[in-house]
């Protein structure tokens, strides 16, 4: 387990102060001068004001993050009190399915898709489904994204953030006081029977890609691991939020694949949880899942959408996302907000796993999911 994660109980004071940090971000955003904006941002503002709204479809941003993001975005660019910011959240598979259907029908209700789905983005680019971007900030992300082996295809597809699935557990639950997870062997032990959760990979691009990457890198024998996990009689669940609540309530005190940001968000609400909720990392390697973002061609608010992409890639927008979700960024020379920093994966000291070909991996989805279903459904 990461050293800084093992000390979560000491961070309650910093986390209680998080709303002050949030307020500081928003206050700062209201004072942005035109001279501090890139030419690309300045060029888009008038059109965004006229359009009056923007909708981002994604599987990640909580209501709190969505609200803060909308407020900061509107203030930064002076879009006015009547501008409508819509944060629409669905599962990874559902987001892609909706946008694919809208592209095929030529009728669009969302402006931006942000999700980890390289195969979909690659095909969509080939079919001319995305607007061409002119970003003043992408250059600050591209180098690290490339080093981390992430899929992007600028000027149509950028990757503003990334996350990875980690083991999360509750030491206050019966039998969990001395538990620790630093290996996949740790989360499938027989003594964990009745305490585990299995993530429903049939509904998630990111769960499926994680399984494929672990197998491709020979980090984990996935068929053997699934069988061992099955023997612990796990509950099948899809969304990270309900899984987190199972861990907190002790209904299922261990989840092998959750997000450190979900721990962070619950500690913000109830600081005493910092003493009992623990986050580990796998010595076999952590699969870094970059979330791509594009503006959909034919979207109702193209200027506002392109401006929102710029906001997400800016330092201010990155702060809002990281403070809200405790995910990782590829922004060069970035220092994260203090409240979220203890929950971020230390990418410099963690074995990171990628994929030989993120796009080609999509061809394995059906078989990988079918093998999983034989055991769990």
C-alpha positions in Angstrom: 0.0 0.0 0.0 1.3 3.5 -0.8 3.0 5.1 2.2 1.0 8.3 2.0 -2.3 6.3 1.6 -1.5 4.4 4.8 -1.7 7.7 6.7 -5.2 8.7 5.7 -6.3 9.0 9.3 -3.9 12.0 9.7 -5.5 14.0 6.9 -8.9 14.8 8.2 -8.0 18.4 9.0 -6.8 19.0 5.5 -9.9 17.4 4.0 -12.2 19.4 6.2 -10.6 22.5 4.8 -11.3 21.3 1.2 -14.3 23.6 0.8 -12.1 26.6 1.5 -9.8 25.3 -1.3 -12.7 25.0 -3.6 -13.9 28.5 -2.8 -10.4 29.8 -3.6 -10.5 28.1 -7.0 -13.8 29.6 -7.8 -12.9 33.0 -6.6 -9.7 33.0 -8.6 -11.7 32.0 -11.7 -13.9 35.0 -11.5 -10.9 37.3 -11.7 -9.3 35.9 -15.0 -8.4 38.7 -17.3 -8.7 38.5 -21.1 -4.9 38.9 -21.2 -4.6 35.6 -19.2 -6.6 33.6 -21.7 -5.1 32.0 -24.8 -6.0 33.3 -28.2 -8.0 30.1 -28.8 -10.1 30.7 -25.7 -10.7 34.3 -26.6 -11.8 33.3 -30.0 -14.5 30.9 -28.7 -16.1 33.1 -26.0 -18.5 35.1 -28.1 -19.9 32.0 -29.8 -20.2 30.1 -26.5 -22.2 33.0 -25.0 -24.5 33.0 -28.0 -25.1 29.3 -27.8 -25.9 29.6 -24.1 -25.3 26.0 -23.0 -23.0 23.0 -23.1 -23.5 19.3 -22.2 -20.7 16.9 -21.3 -21.4 13.2 -21.2 -19.1 11.2 -19.0 -18.9 8.3 -16.5 -17.0 10.0 -13.8 -17.8 13.5 -12.6 -19.9 13.6 -9.4 -22.7 16.1 -8.9 -20.4 18.2 -6.7 -17.6 18.2 -9.3 -20.1 19.0 -12.1 -21.5 21.9 -10.1 -18.1 23.3 -9.3 -16.9 22.8 -12.9 -19.9 24.6 -14.3 -19.5 27.6 -11.9 -15.8 27.9 -12.6 -16.2 27.5 -16.4 -18.9 30.2 -16.5 -16.9 32.6 -14.3 -13.6 32.1 -16.1 -15.1 33.1 -19.5 -17.8 35.5 -18.3 -20.6 33.5 -19.9 -23.3 35.0 -17.7 -25.9 33.8 -15.2 -28.2 32.3 -17.8 -25.6 30.0 -19.3 -26.5 26.3 -18.7 -23.8 23.8 -17.9 -25.0 20.2 -18.0 -23.0 17.3 -16.5 -24.6 14.1 -17.8 -23.2 10.9 -16.2 -23.7 7.3 -17.3 -21.6 4.2 -17.3 -18.7 3.9 -19.7 -20.5 1.5 -22.0 -23.7 3.5 -21.9 -22.0 6.8 -22.8 -20.4 5.3 -25.8 -23.7 3.6 -26.9 -25.6 6.9 -26.7 -23.0 8.9 -28.7 -22.7 6.1 -31.3 -26.5 6.0 -31.7 -26.6 9.8 -32.0 -23.9 9.9 -34.6 -25.6 7.2 -36.6 -28.9 9.1 -36.4 -27.4 12.5 -37.1 -29.3 13.9 -34.1 -27.2 15.1 -31.2 -28.1 16.0 -27.6 -24.6 16.1 -26.1 -21.6 18.2 -27.1 -18.6 16.5 -25.5 -18.0 12.8 -24.8 -15.4 12.1 -22.2 -14.7 8.5 -21.5 -11.9 5.8 -21.7 -12.8 4.1 -25.0 -9.9 4.2 -27.5 -11.4 1.8 -29.9 -14.6 3.9 -30.2 -12.7 7.1 -30.6 -10.4 5.7 -33.3 -13.4 4.5 -35.4 -15.2 7.8 -34.9 -12.2 9.8 -36.1 -12.1 7.6 -39.2 -15.7 8.5 -39.9 -15.2 12.2 -39.4 -17.5 12.2 -36.3 -15.5 14.8 -34.3 -14.8 18.5 -34.6 -11.2 19.6 -35.2 -9.7 21.2 -32.1 -7.3 24.2 -31.9 -6.0 23.9 -28.4 -3.6 26.3 -26.7 -3.2 23.9 -23.8 -2.9 20.4 -25.3 0.9 20.8 -25.8 1.3 20.9 -22.0 -0.3 17.4 -21.7 0.9 15.6 -24.9 4.4 14.6 -23.7 3.4 12.9 -20.5 0.4 11.3 -22.1 2.7 9.8 -24.8 5.2 8.6 -22.1 2.3 6.9 -20.2 1.3 5.1 -23.4 -2.1 6.7 -23.6 -4.3 6.8 -26.7 -5.0 10.3 -28.2 -5.4 11.6 -31.7 -5.0 15.4 -31.7 -6.6 17.5 -33.1 -9.7 15.4 -32.7 -9.1 13.5 -29.5 -7.3 14.7 -26.3 -6.9 13.0 -22.9 -7.5 15.4 -20.0 -7.4 12.9 -17.2 -6.7 9.3 -16.2 -7.6 6.9 -13.4 -6.8 3.4 -12.2 -8.7 0.7 -10.3 -7.2 0.0 -6.8 -8.2 -2.2 -3.9 -10.2 -0.4 -1.2 -11.2 -1.8 2.1 -12.7 -0.9 5.5 -10.6 -1.9 8.5 -13.5 -1.3 10.9 -15.4 -4.2 9.6 -15.3 -7.7 11.2 -12.1 -9.6 10.2 -10.6 -6.6 8.4 -8.6 -4.9 11.1 -5.2 -6.3 10.0 -6.0 -6.7 6.3 -3.7 -5.3 3.7 -3.7 -5.5 -0.1 -0.6 -5.1 -2.2 -1.1 -8.0 -4.6 -3.9 -9.7 -6.5 -3.3 -12.8 -4.3 -4.3 -10.7 -1.3 -7.8 -9.9 -2.6 -8.8 -13.5 -3.4 -7.9 -15.3 -0.2 -10.3 -18.0 1.0 -10.8 -16.2 4.3 -12.4 -13.3 2.4 -15.5 -15.3 1.6 -18.6 -13.2 1.9 -16.5 -10.0 2.0 -15.8 -9.3 -1.7 -17.2 -7.6 -4.7 -16.7 -8.5 -8.4 -16.9 -5.6 -10.9 -19.3 -6.3 -13.8 -17.0 -6.0 -16.7 -19.8 -6.5 -19.2 -21.0 -3.0 -18.6 -17.7 -1.2 -18.5 -15.0 -0.4 -21.1 -12.5 0.4 -18.3 -13.0 -2.8 -16.3 -12.6 -4.8 -19.5 -9.5 -3.0 -20.6 -8.0 -3.5 -17.1 -8.5 -7.2 -17.4 -7.0 -7.3 -20.9 -4.0 -5.2 -19.9 -3.2 -7.4 -16.9 -3.4 -10.5 -19.1 -1.4 -9.0 -22.0 1.4 -7.9 -19.6 1.5 -11.3 -18.0 0.9 -9.5 -14.7 -2.0 -11.7 -13.6 -3.4 -15.1 -14.7 -6.9 -13.7 -15.2 -8.8 -17.1 -15.6 -7.2 -18.4 -12.4 -7.8 -15.1 -10.5 -11.5 -15.0 -11.5 -11.9 -18.6 -10.3 -10.3 -17.7 -6.9 -12.5 -14.6 -6.7 -15.6 -16.6 -7.5 -14.8 -18.9 -4.6 -15.1 -16.0 -2.2 -18.8 -15.7 -3.2 -18.6 -12.0 -4.3 -21.5 -9.7 -5.0 -21.7 -8.5 -8.7 -21.8 -4.7 -8.9 -21.1 -2.2 -11.7 -20.9 1.4 -10.5 -18.0 2.5 -8.2 -20.3 4.6 -6.0 -22.6 1.7 -4.8 -19.5 -0.5 -4.4 -18.0 2.2 -2.1 -21.2 2.2 0.0 -21.0 -1.5 0.4 -17.4 -1.1 1.7 -18.4 1.7 4.1 -21.4 -0.2 5.5 -19.4 -3.4 5.9 -21.9 -5.2 3.6 -18.8 -6.1 1.5 -15.7 -4.6 3.2 -13.4 -5.2 0.2 -13.6 -4.0 -3.4 -10.6 -5.0 -5.5 -11.4 -2.4 -8.2 -12.5 0.9 -7.0 -11.3 4.5 -7.3 -9.3 6.3 -4.7 -11.3 9.4 -5.6 -14.5 7.6 -4.3 -12.7 7.2 -0.9 -11.7 10.9 -1.0 -15.3 12.0 -1.8 -16.7 10.0 1.1 -14.1 11.3 3.5 -15.0 14.9 2.5 -18.6 14.1 3.6 -17.6 12.2 6.8 -14.0 12.9 7.8 -13.8 10.1 10.4 -13.8 7.6 7.5 -10.2 8.6 6.9 -9.3 6.4 9.8 -10.8 3.2 8.5 -11.0 3.4 4.7 -7.7 2.2 3.1 -6.4 2.3 -0.4 -3.8 -0.1 -1.8 -2.0 -0.6 -5.1 -1.0 -3.8 -6.9 2.6 -4.7 -7.1 1.8 -6.6 -10.3 1.0 -3.2 -11.8 -1.7 -0.5 -12.1 -3.5 -0.1 -15.4 -3.6 3.6 -16.2 -6.9 4.4 -18.0 -6.7 7.7 -19.9 -10.1 9.3 -20.5 -10.3 10.7 -23.9 -12.5 13.8 -24.9 -13.8 15.0 -28.2 -16.3 17.5 -29.5 -19.0 15.8 -31.5 -19.5 17.1 -35.0 -23.1 18.4 -35.3 -23.4 19.0 -31.6 -25.7 21.9 -30.7 -23.1 24.0 -28.9 -19.7 23.6 -30.7 -18.1 26.8 -29.6 -19.0 26.2 -25.9 -17.8 22.6 -26.2 -14.4 23.5 -27.7 -14.1 26.1 -24.9 -14.9 23.5 -22.3 -12.2 21.3 -23.7 -9.8 24.2 -23.3 -11.0 24.7 -19.7 -10.4 21.0 -18.9 -6.9 21.2 -20.2 -6.1 24.5 -18.4 -4.4 24.6 -15.0 -7.7 26.0 -13.5 -9.9 23.3 -15.0 -7.4 20.6 -14.0 -7.5 21.9 -10.4 -11.3 21.6 -10.4 -11.3 18.1 -11.7 -8.4 16.8 -9.5 -9.8 18.5 -6.3 -13.2 16.9 -7.1 -12.3 13.4 -8.3 -8.7 12.7 -7.1 -7.8 11.4 -10.6 -4.5 11.8 -12.4 -3.5 14.3 -15.0 -0.8 14.4 -17.7 -0.3 18.2 -17.3 3.4 18.9 -17.2 4.9 20.3 -14.0 1.5 20.1 -12.2 1.1 20.4 -8.5 -2.3 19.0 -7.3 -4.5 20.6 -4.7 -3.4 19.7 -1.2 -6.7 18.0 -0.2 -6.6 15.6 -3.1 -2.9 14.9 -3.2 -2.8 12.0 -0.7 -5.3 10.1 -2.8 -3.5 10.4 -6.1 -1.5 7.5 -7.4 2.2 8.2 -7.3 2.9 7.4 -11.0 6.6 8.1 -10.6 7.0 5.2 -8.1 4.3 2.8 -9.2 4.5 0.1 -11.9 2.2 1.3 -14.6 0.7 -1.0 -17.2 -0.5 0.0 -20.6 -1.6 -1.8 -23.7 0.3 -2.7 -26.9 -2.6 -1.4 -28.9 -5.6 0.2 -27.1 -7.6 0.3 -30.3 -7.1 -3.3 -31.2 -7.9 -4.4 -27.7 -11.6 -3.6 -28.4 -11.6 -6.7 -30.6 -11.1 -8.9 -27.4 -14.0 -7.5 -25.5 -16.6 -10.1 -26.5 -14.4 -13.1 -25.6 -13.1 -11.6 -22.4 -16.6 -10.7 -21.2 -18.0 -14.1 -22.3 -15.3 -15.9 -20.2 -16.2 -13.7 -17.2 -19.9 -14.3 -17.6 -19.4 -18.1 -17.5 -18.4 -17.7 -13.9 -20.3 -14.7 -12.6 -23.7 -14.6 -14.4 
